[in-house]
Amino acid sequence: MPESTENAGRLRAGDVVLLTAAASVQFRTPIVVRVIREIPDRHTYDGWLWLDAYQLDTKGEAVARRELFVMRAGVRRPAPDETRRPAPVRRRTTARAL
């Protein structure tokens, strides 16, 4: 079972984590992010935190920098198969002669 970060302490730069609805309702569609840093100077509710992170694509490459408000107990390390989801299928279209 993937480990929760709740007991693992502060997230560090380079940590790759999976954000699902357990971290916040905004992640109904889960995303994988690489942590840049926790943002400690923003006051939050108990058990919540702000993250500065890069959202990763299916190849593990950064596609967007984001500041995210998440529940610490819902942040977890992804299993290897969760970091490499298949890319969406693109349908080919053929050109029609006019």
N, C-alpha and C positions, 0 to 999 in steps of 0.2 A: 504494500500500500504506500503511495507517495507520502512523504513526510510533510507535516504541517509546519509552517514557520512560526507558529504561535510560541512554541517553546525554544525555538532556535535563536531567539534574540533579534537584534536589529538586522535588517537586510543590508547587504553590502553591494558595492558597485560590481557589476558583472554577473550577479545572481540572475538566473533565468527562472521566472515563475509563471504559473498558470493562474489566470483570473477568470473565475466562473461566477455564477449568480450567488455563490456562497460568500464571495468577496464584496459584491454589490449588485443590486438589481440591474445596473447598466450593462453587466456582462452576461446577459441571457445567452448571447452568443459568445462563448469563451474566447479569450485572446491570450497569447503568450507574449511576455515582455521581458526585456533585459533591464535590470535596475541600474539607474545612474546613481541615485542616492535617495534616502529617505529625507523628507523635508521636515526637520524637527522644530523649526521656529513657528510653524502654523499650529494653532491650538485646535484640537479635535475632541470628539467625544471619546470616552474611555473605550479602548479596544480598536480604535480607528486610526489610520495614518495617511499621510500624503506621500506619494511616490513620484519621483521624477524618473521616467523610464522611456525606453524605445520600444514601440510595438514591433513585433517580428512577423515576417511573412512565413509561408510554408517552407521556405528554404533556410530560415533562420537569419535572414538579413533584415536590418532595421528599415522600416518604411515610414515611421512617424514618431516624433518625440511628443510625449504626453505627460501631463501632470494628472495623477489619478488619486481619488479619495476612496480608500478601500478598508474593509474590515480585516484586521490582522489575522484573525482566526480562519478566514476564508482564502488567504493567500497560500498557495502550495507549490511545491516543486513538481513539474510535470514528469510523467512517465515518458520514457523514450518515444513511444508511439504517439504521444499527444503533442510532441513538438514538430512532428513531420506529418501533417495531415495532407492528403492528396490535393493537388491543385485542382481548381474547378475546371470542368471540361469545357472547352471552347468549341463551338460548332463552326465548321468551315462553311463558307458560303461560296458559291460559284458565280462568276461574273456572267451575266446574260448579254448576249449580243442584241443590239438595238435594231 
